[in-house]
Amino acid sequence: MSALQRFDRSAHRWLDELLFDPTQTIESLAVRESKSERSIRIVGVIMALRQNVCAALRSLPDMGVGQIALTVNKETVWKTRCHV
């Protein structure tokens, strides 16, 4: 399992715990996971932004043939449109 997959799983698990367990807090998650409260909060922000970026990339027209070409072209178009 890649680091990104572990990150994704942890983020979803933490969000579920925070939403559905009224006793769970960011502070208790941080202690249990041996992370700072700030890192737990940042993961939440990244997950929220990730959804928006993925949706934006999906809305771009397909400009390549095959997955690799499509990914490269979408990234190029994304940077151009966002003036990054």
N, C-alpha and C positions, 0 to 999 in steps of 0.2 A: 504494500500500500504506500502510495506516495505521500509526501508531506502535505501537499494540497488536499488530498483526500482525507487525511487525518484531521486537518484544520477544519474542513467542511463538516465532517461528522461531529467533531467537538462543538462547533458553533451551533449546529442544529440541536444537539443534545442539550447544550446550555440554555438555548432559547426555550426549548420545550420545558425544561425544569423551571425556568423563571416564570413562564406563563401559567403553568398548571400546578405548581407546588407553592402555595401561599407562604410557606415557611422558608423558601429558598430566596437568597439575596445574592447580589453581585459579590458582596464581601465573603459570604460563606463559600461561594463557588471558587473565589480566588484562593482562599485558604485550602480548600480540598484539592484543587488542581495545582497548588504550589506556584501560583502566578499572581501578579499584582492586579489590583482592581482595575487599574488603567488598561492592562492588556485584555482583560475580559470585556471592558467597554469598547475597546478598539475593534475587537473581533466582531462585535455587534454592528458597529458602523461599517466595517468592511463588507459584512454580509448584506447589509441594506444597499450599499453602493453597487455591489456585484450584480444584484438583480437588475438595477437600472442599466448598467453597462451591457449586460447580456441582452436585455431587451432592445437596446439601441443597436447593437451589432446585428441582431437578428433582423432588424427592420431594413438594413442596408441591402441593396440589390446584390445578387450573386454576380461576382465579376471574374470568377476564375473557374478552372476545371479541376475538380478534385478538392479534397479537404484542405491540403496544405496551401495550395494556391488561393483558395477561397479565404482562408484565415489571414494570410499575408495581405491580400488585397483589402479585406475589410479593415484590418489594422491601419493600413496606409490611408484609406478613405476616412476612417475615424479620426486619425491625427490631423488630416487636412481640414476636415469640417470643423473640428474643435479648436483648430489653431494651436495645437500642442507643440 
